[in-house]
Amino acid sequence: EHFMNPRNVGEIEDADGVGTCGNPVCGDLMTFYIRVEPKTDDLEKVRITEIKFKTFGCAAAIAVASMASEMIQDKTLAEITELSRRDVANELDGLPPAKMHCSNLGVQAIQEAIKDYLKRIGREDLASKIKGCPEEEHQ
């Protein structure tokens, strides 16, 4: 369903945060754009009010990006940083073992968008505590 009819596809002009993560082995690439409210550094209060994504990849990558975008809508940044690849895969009723890396990309790209937001508001210290995308997969 999320592959055939992906939700939240596109870009947000003037996004509060943008995060990209890719897998050099399979070539999948995900970019998430977020808008948040209120504009503060309190991760317990800041919520995702809008999210869009662009994905270059297989059917699993598209489905993961779509599902992840729905899962985090209106969640706090603190809640989102706790999201795991298993959470996304479970919401999709599982992924084949060879496609589990796609769920990593979705979570990591969203975390990169949060890190980007925090850096934009001058909180590199908080951004550095969020895992995000491994350096070799960061685009």
N, C-alpha and C positions, 0 to 999 in steps of 0.2 A: 504494500500500500504506500509506504513512504518513498519507494523508488518510483512507482508509477505516477504518484501525485505528491511530489515533495512540497513541503510547506516552508514558508519564509525564505524563498530563493530571491537573491538580488543583493544590492548594496544599499547602505544607508549613507546618504550624502552628509558630510560633517559628523560622522559617527564619533561617539565619545571614546571608543576603543576599537582597534582592529587587530586581529591575531591570525597568523598564518602558520600552518604546520604541514609538512609533507613527508612522504616516505620515499627515500631515494631508491629503494629496492623495487617497489611496484609502480612508482610514479604518481601515486595519489597525492592530491594537494587540496587542502581546505582553507578557506579564509572566512572568518566570522566578523561581523560588524555589529557593535552593540551601542545602544543608547541607554543611559541610566538616569535615575532620579532617586533621591536628591543627589546633587553633585557634592559629595563629601567623601572623606576617607574612612568613614565608619562602615566597615564591611558588613556589619549586622543590620544596617539601615538602607544601604544602597541597593536598589532593585533594578533588574533588567526590565526596561519598559518596551524595548523594541530590539529585535534581533533579526539579522538577515545573514545568508551565507552564499558563497559560491564554491563549488566543488568541481575539480577535475579528477575523475576517477571512475571506478567500477560501480556497479549497482549497489553493492554493500556500502561504499563510501557515501553515495548520495542518500541512501536510507538512513545511515547513521547521522549525517549532518542534519537531515530533516527532523529526525526524532530528537536529537540532542537540542535542537533549537526550540522545540515544543516543551521539552522537559524543564528548561531553565527560564522560560518566560515567567516574569513576575516573581522570580526567586531572588533572595538576597545574594550578594557576592560571597558572603560567608558560606551559604548553603551550596553554592555552585562550586566553590573550591573543594568541597568534599565529594563531588560527583566522581564516580569511577567508570572505567570502561565497561565493567561488568553491569553497572546500572543501566547503561545505554543498551548493551546487548540484550539484557533481560527484557527491557521494554519492547524490543523488536522480536521477542520470543526466541532469542538466541541467534548466534551467527556461527557459520562453519569455522572450525579452528583456523583455517587458512585466511579467514577474513577478520579475525579478532583485532588485528592491527588497525583496522578502519575505526573501531570504536575508540582506540587510543587517540587517533588523529583528531576525532571530533572533540573529545574532552580536552586535549592539549591545545587545540586551536582556540577554543573558548577561553581557556586559562590564559593564553597569550593575549587575547583581547582585553581581559581583565587587567593583566599586567600593563598593557599599553595605556589603559585608562588611568591606572594609578601613577604611572610615570608622567602622564600629561598633567596631572594635578600636583606633581612634585613629590610623590611618595615612592621613590625608588626603593626605600627601605622595606615597604610593604610588598612591593612588586617582586623583590628578590626572594621572598618567602614562598611564592607560589611556584609550583613545579613547572608547569608549562611544557613546551616542546623541547626535547633534547637538542643540544646545539647542532648535531649533525643533520637533524631533520628540520631545523628552523629555517624558514625562508626569508 
